[in-house]
Amino acid sequence: MTPDPWRGTTPDPSGGKQPDPWAERQPDPRANRRPDPWADVRRRTRPTEAPTTTPTDRPPTAPMDPTAAPVDAPATALTDPPAAALTQALLAAEAGYPVMPLTRSKLPAIRSPHRGHPEVPTCRGACGRLGHGVHDASTDPLTVRRMFAAAPWATGYGIACGRPPHHLIGIDLDTKNGADGLTALRFLAEQHGFPLPPTVTVLTPSGGRHLWFTGPPSPPVPNSVGRLAPGIDVRGAGGYLVGPGSLTTHGRYVLAADAPHRPAPVPDTLLTLLTAPPPPAHREPPYGVPPQPAAALIRFVRASPRGQRNARLFWAACRAQESGLGQELAARLTEAACHTGLSAGEARATIASAARGR
């Protein structure tokens, strides 16, 4: 039976977890679901466990024995994070995900062998030594053990994107600095008419989430930060995602409860958006045309389901402010929000909050 690479990374659904807004797009996971071949080794942990030791990226005095058998993750996830990270990484590698060790800072744990005398052109592992970041990622268990033996302080692992067999694409939905990546992605889906299928979803300690999709071998998906929309970062060829079960300075990355254990294929329209050439630098929008079309923002608010009405209205009001149309669209946004069932007072308060920038 294929092992579960995400053992010990699923949160307890009854441990005070807030309802998952993503679940509104998911069918009942118990209906017509294929048996999970890894179900017998799943275990629950909380998504934001605090580190049990002082964070450090410095190696201990004695390196890990690379020939030692992996220690059982459920028994060691708290008492021995490096051993648990190795176990999770080996299971992920067995499932076909190229992995590499990470520090608590989410950086590659092995220093470059070329530091102080960089190679020209840049070496990507051709020298045969470790320390080339995502280019070291491997599915070979002996190579994975060798990497973790060279970095016994690693408490997490990264999964290389864009590599066979999965050609993984990571959509990082952020919630920091006023961004709402999930709402922004839903807006794109409605604006361009593509579905958002249930897929592997990893909860981050900061309250964000990573959505995993499989892509074709080509064209390669580039990495980007905020290019699709504020709060949406993309991890593609040459990038990596923090693997579920990894322990960082801010907490642990875990699978969302009831998330599928296999990534869904990326929707074709979303792939087109991800691989489109970036807009020219310093391009000015045509006169009178805002960055976010006003009609699309109004439609987005009017289509808000219960549980997302305030979030969508706030997001749309923020985009209107950024476009310089905050005052002009306030009345139409209020009307659209009232159509969803919000009171006029609630809608005006949410729009005023967006105008204040919080």
C-alpha positions as CSV (number, residue, x, y, z in Angstrom):
1,M,0.0,0.0,0.0
2,T,1.3,3.5,-0.9
3,P,2.3,5.3,2.3
4,D,0.7,8.7,3.2
5,P,3.3,11.4,2.8
6,W,1.2,13.7,4.9
7,R,1.1,11.5,8.0
8,G,0.9,13.7,11.1
9,T,0.0,16.8,9.2
10,T,-3.8,16.9,9.3
11,P,-5.4,19.2,12.0
12,D,-8.1,18.0,14.4
13,P,-11.4,19.0,12.8
14,S,-13.0,19.2,16.3
15,G,-10.2,21.3,17.9
16,G,-11.9,24.6,17.7
17,K,-11.1,25.1,14.0
18,Q,-13.1,27.8,12.2
19,P,-15.3,26.6,9.3
20,D,-13.3,26.4,6.1
21,P,-14.5,28.9,3.5
22,W,-13.0,26.8,0.8
23,A,-15.3,24.0,1.7
24,E,-18.2,25.8,0.1
25,R,-16.8,24.7,-3.2
26,Q,-16.2,21.2,-2.2
27,P,-18.6,18.3,-2.6
28,D,-19.4,16.1,0.4
29,P,-16.1,14.3,0.9
30,R,-18.0,11.2,1.9
31,A,-19.9,11.0,-1.3
32,N,-18.5,9.0,-4.2
33,R,-15.0,9.3,-2.8
34,R,-12.4,6.8,-3.7
35,P,-10.9,4.9,-0.8
36,D,-7.8,6.7,0.6
37,P,-4.9,4.1,0.3
38,W,-3.0,6.1,3.0
39,A,-5.9,6.4,5.5
40,D,-4.5,3.8,7.9
41,V,-1.5,6.0,8.7
42,R,-3.1,9.4,8.9
43,R,-2.8,11.3,12.2
44,R,-4.1,14.6,13.5
45,T,-2.0,17.5,14.8
46,R,-2.9,21.2,15.3
47,P,-1.9,23.6,12.5
48,T,-0.1,26.2,14.6
49,E,1.9,24.2,17.2
50,A,4.5,26.3,18.8
51,P,8.1,25.2,18.4
52,T,9.2,23.1,21.4
53,T,12.9,24.3,21.3
54,T,14.6,27.5,20.7
55,P,14.6,28.3,17.0
56,T,18.0,27.8,15.4
57,D,19.5,27.2,12.0
58,R,22.9,26.2,13.5
59,P,24.0,22.5,13.3
60,P,24.3,20.4,16.5
61,T,27.7,19.0,17.4
62,A,26.9,15.4,16.2
63,P,25.4,14.9,12.7
64,M,22.5,12.5,12.1
65,D,23.4,9.0,11.1
66,P,22.2,8.8,7.4
67,T,21.9,5.0,7.6
68,A,19.6,5.1,10.6
69,A,16.0,4.1,10.0
70,P,13.4,6.9,10.1
71,V,11.9,7.4,13.5
72,D,8.1,7.1,13.7
73,A,6.7,10.6,13.0
74,P,3.7,10.5,15.5
75,A,6.0,9.6,18.4
76,T,8.7,12.2,17.5
77,A,7.0,15.1,15.9
78,L,7.2,17.2,19.1
79,T,10.2,15.6,20.8
80,D,12.5,15.3,17.7
81,P,11.4,17.7,14.9
82,P,14.4,16.9,12.7
83,A,13.6,13.2,12.8
84,A,10.0,13.9,12.0
85,A,10.9,16.1,9.1
86,L,13.1,13.4,7.7
87,T,10.3,10.9,8.0
88,Q,7.8,13.2,6.3
89,A,10.3,14.0,3.5
90,L,10.9,10.3,2.8
91,L,7.2,9.6,2.6
92,A,6.7,12.6,0.3
93,A,9.6,11.5,-1.9
94,E,8.1,8.0,-2.1
95,A,4.9,9.6,-3.4
96,G,6.9,11.3,-6.2
97,Y,7.5,14.7,-4.8
98,P,11.2,15.9,-5.0
99,V,12.2,17.2,-1.5
100,M,15.0,19.0,0.2
101,P,15.6,20.0,3.9
102,L,14.6,23.4,5.2
103,T,15.5,25.4,8.3
104,R,12.9,26.9,10.6
105,S,13.2,30.0,8.5
106,K,11.9,28.1,5.5
107,L,15.2,28.5,3.7
108,P,17.3,25.6,2.2
109,A,19.2,24.1,5.1
110,I,22.4,23.3,3.2
111,R,24.7,26.2,2.5
112,S,26.0,26.7,-1.0
113,P,29.5,25.2,-1.6
114,H,30.2,28.2,-3.9
115,R,29.7,30.9,-1.3
116,G,32.4,33.4,-1.4
117,H,33.4,32.4,-4.9
118,P,30.2,32.2,-7.0
119,E,30.3,30.2,-10.2
120,V,29.7,31.8,-13.6
121,P,27.4,30.6,-15.0
122,T,25.5,29.7,-11.8
123,C,26.0,26.1,-10.8
124,R,22.8,24.2,-10.3
125,G,24.3,21.0,-8.9
126,A,26.6,20.0,-11.8
127,C,29.5,20.0,-9.4
128,G,28.1,17.0,-7.6
129,R,28.0,18.7,-4.1
130,L,25.1,19.6,-2.0
131,G,23.9,23.1,-1.4
132,H,22.2,24.2,-4.5
133,G,18.8,24.8,-3.0
134,V,15.8,23.6,-4.9
135,H,18.1,22.1,-7.5
136,D,19.1,19.5,-4.9
137,A,15.5,18.3,-4.4
138,S,15.2,14.6,-5.1
139,T,12.8,11.6,-4.8
140,D,15.7,9.2,-4.2
141,P,15.6,8.0,-0.6
142,L,19.4,7.7,-0.3
143,T,19.8,11.2,-1.6
144,V,17.2,12.5,0.8
145,R,18.9,10.8,3.7
146,R,22.2,12.3,2.6
147,M,20.8,15.8,2.5
148,F,19.2,15.5,5.9
149,A,22.5,14.0,7.3
150,A,24.3,17.1,6.0
151,A,21.7,19.4,7.7
152,P,20.6,17.6,10.9
153,W,19.2,20.9,12.2
154,A,16.5,20.9,9.5
155,T,12.9,20.8,11.0
156,G,11.1,20.9,7.7
157,Y,11.3,20.1,4.0
158,G,10.5,21.8,0.7
159,I,8.8,20.3,-2.3
160,A,10.2,21.4,-5.7
161,C,7.5,22.7,-8.1
162,G,7.4,22.1,-11.8
163,R,9.3,18.8,-11.6
164,P,8.0,15.4,-12.9
165,P,6.0,13.4,-12.3
166,H,3.5,15.8,-10.8
167,H,4.7,19.1,-12.3
168,L,3.4,20.8,-9.2
169,I,2.0,24.3,-9.2
170,G,1.5,26.0,-5.9
171,I,-1.0,28.9,-5.4
172,D,0.0,30.7,-2.2
173,L,-3.0,32.6,-0.8
174,D,-1.9,35.2,1.7
175,T,-3.9,37.0,4.4
176,K,-1.2,39.4,5.7
177,N,-1.1,43.2,5.3
178,G,-4.7,43.5,4.4
179,A,-4.5,41.0,1.6
180,D,-7.2,38.3,1.0
181,G,-5.7,35.9,-1.4
182,L,-8.7,33.4,-1.3
183,T,-11.2,36.1,-2.1
184,A,-8.9,37.5,-4.9
185,L,-8.7,34.0,-6.4
186,R,-12.5,33.6,-6.3
187,F,-12.8,36.9,-8.1
188,L,-10.5,35.8,-10.8
189,A,-12.4,32.5,-11.1
190,E,-15.8,34.3,-11.5
191,Q,-14.3,37.0,-13.8
192,H,-12.7,34.5,-16.2
193,G,-15.3,31.7,-15.8
194,F,-13.1,28.8,-14.6
195,P,-13.9,26.3,-11.8
196,L,-11.9,25.9,-8.6
197,P,-11.7,22.2,-8.0
198,P,-11.1,20.7,-4.5
199,T,-7.3,19.9,-4.2
200,V,-4.5,19.4,-1.7
201,T,-4.7,22.4,0.7
202,V,-2.0,23.2,3.2
203,L,-2.8,25.6,6.0
204,T,0.1,28.0,6.9
205,P,0.8,29.2,10.5
206,S,0.0,32.8,9.4
207,G,-3.5,31.9,8.4
208,G,-3.0,31.6,4.7
209,R,-3.1,28.5,2.6
210,H,-1.3,26.7,-0.3
211,L,-3.4,25.1,-3.0
212,W,-1.6,22.4,-5.0
213,F,-2.3,21.7,-8.7
214,T,-0.7,19.4,-11.2
215,G,0.3,21.0,-14.6
216,P,1.6,19.9,-18.0
217,P,5.3,19.4,-18.6
218,S,5.2,22.6,-20.7
219,P,5.0,25.5,-20.8
220,P,6.7,26.1,-17.5
221,V,4.8,28.2,-14.9
222,P,7.0,31.1,-13.6
223,N,7.2,32.1,-10.0
224,S,5.4,35.4,-9.2
225,V,4.4,37.6,-6.2
226,G,1.2,39.4,-6.5
227,R,1.1,39.4,-10.3
228,L,-2.3,37.7,-10.6
229,A,-3.8,39.8,-7.8
230,P,-2.8,41.2,-4.3
231,G,-2.4,38.3,-1.9
232,I,-1.8,35.6,-4.6
233,D,1.8,34.3,-5.0
234,V,2.7,31.5,-7.5
235,R,5.3,28.8,-7.1
236,G,6.3,27.2,-10.3
237,A,9.4,26.0,-12.1
238,G,12.4,26.8,-9.9
239,G,10.3,27.4,-6.8
240,Y,9.3,25.3,-3.8
241,L,6.5,24.9,-1.3
242,V,6.9,24.1,2.4
243,G,5.8,20.5,2.9
244,P,3.0,19.7,5.3
245,G,4.3,18.6,8.7
246,S,7.2,21.1,8.5
247,L,7.9,23.0,11.7
248,T,8.9,26.7,11.3
249,T,9.6,29.6,13.7
250,H,5.9,30.5,13.5
251,G,4.4,27.1,13.7
252,R,3.6,23.9,11.7
253,Y,2.3,23.6,8.2
254,V,-0.6,21.1,8.1
255,L,-3.2,19.7,5.6
256,A,-6.7,21.2,5.8
257,A,-9.2,18.8,7.3
258,D,-10.8,16.5,4.7
259,A,-8.6,17.9,1.9
260,P,-8.0,15.6,-1.0
261,H,-4.7,13.7,-0.8
262,R,-3.9,14.1,-4.5
263,P,-3.6,17.5,-6.3
264,A,-6.2,18.3,-8.9
265,P,-5.2,19.3,-12.5
266,V,-4.9,23.0,-12.9
267,P,-7.9,24.5,-14.7
268,D,-7.0,25.4,-18.3
269,T,-8.0,29.1,-18.0
270,L,-6.0,29.5,-14.8
271,L,-3.0,27.9,-16.5
272,T,-3.3,30.5,-19.3
273,L,-3.3,33.3,-16.7
274,L,-0.3,31.7,-14.9
275,T,1.8,31.4,-18.1
276,A,0.8,34.7,-19.8
277,P,3.7,37.1,-20.3
278,P,3.9,39.8,-17.5
279,P,2.6,43.2,-18.4
280,P,5.2,45.8,-19.5
281,A,6.8,47.7,-16.7
282,H,5.3,51.1,-15.9
283,R,2.3,50.4,-18.2
284,E,-0.4,53.0,-17.7
285,P,-4.0,51.9,-18.0
286,P,-6.1,53.5,-20.8
287,Y,-7.7,56.8,-19.7
288,G,-10.9,56.1,-17.8
289,V,-10.4,52.3,-17.5
290,P,-9.6,51.2,-13.9
291,P,-7.4,48.2,-13.1
292,Q,-10.4,46.3,-11.8
293,P,-13.5,46.8,-14.1
294,A,-16.2,48.3,-12.0
295,A,-18.9,46.0,-13.5
296,A,-16.9,42.9,-12.5
297,L,-16.5,44.2,-8.9
298,I,-20.3,44.8,-8.7
299,R,-21.1,41.3,-10.1
300,F,-18.6,39.8,-7.6
301,V,-20.4,41.4,-4.6
302,R,-23.9,40.5,-5.9
303,A,-22.9,36.9,-6.3
304,S,-21.6,36.6,-2.7
305,P,-22.9,33.5,-0.9
306,R,-23.7,33.6,2.8
307,G,-20.6,33.5,4.9
308,Q,-18.6,35.5,2.3
309,R,-20.7,38.7,1.9
310,N,-18.6,41.0,4.1
311,A,-15.3,39.6,2.9
312,R,-16.2,40.1,-0.7
313,L,-17.6,43.5,-0.2
314,F,-14.5,44.6,1.7
315,W,-12.2,43.2,-0.9
316,A,-14.2,44.9,-3.8
317,A,-14.2,48.2,-1.9
318,C,-10.4,48.0,-1.4
319,R,-10.0,47.4,-5.2
320,A,-12.3,50.4,-5.9
321,Q,-10.2,52.6,-3.6
322,E,-7.0,51.5,-5.4
323,S,-8.6,52.4,-8.7
324,G,-9.6,55.8,-7.5
325,L,-13.3,55.0,-7.7
326,G,-14.0,54.5,-4.1
327,Q,-16.6,57.3,-3.8
328,E,-18.0,56.7,-7.2
329,L,-18.7,53.0,-6.6
330,A,-19.8,53.3,-2.9
331,A,-23.5,53.5,-3.7
332,R,-23.4,50.7,-6.3
333,L,-21.4,48.5,-3.9
334,T,-23.9,49.2,-1.1
335,E,-26.8,48.3,-3.4
336,A,-25.0,45.1,-4.5
337,A,-24.4,44.1,-0.9
338,C,-28.0,44.7,0.1
339,H,-29.0,42.4,-2.8
340,T,-27.1,39.6,-0.9
341,G,-28.9,40.2,2.4
342,L,-26.6,42.6,4.2
343,S,-28.2,45.7,5.6
344,A,-27.4,49.1,4.2
345,G,-25.7,50.1,7.5
346,E,-23.5,47.0,7.5
347,A,-22.5,47.6,3.9
348,R,-21.7,51.3,4.5
349,A,-19.6,50.4,7.6
350,T,-17.6,47.8,5.6
351,I,-17.0,50.2,2.7
352,A,-15.9,52.9,5.2
353,S,-13.5,50.4,6.7
354,A,-12.0,49.7,3.3
355,A,-11.7,53.5,2.7
356,R,-9.7,53.8,5.9
357,G,-7.4,51.0,4.8
358,R,-8.3,48.4,7.5
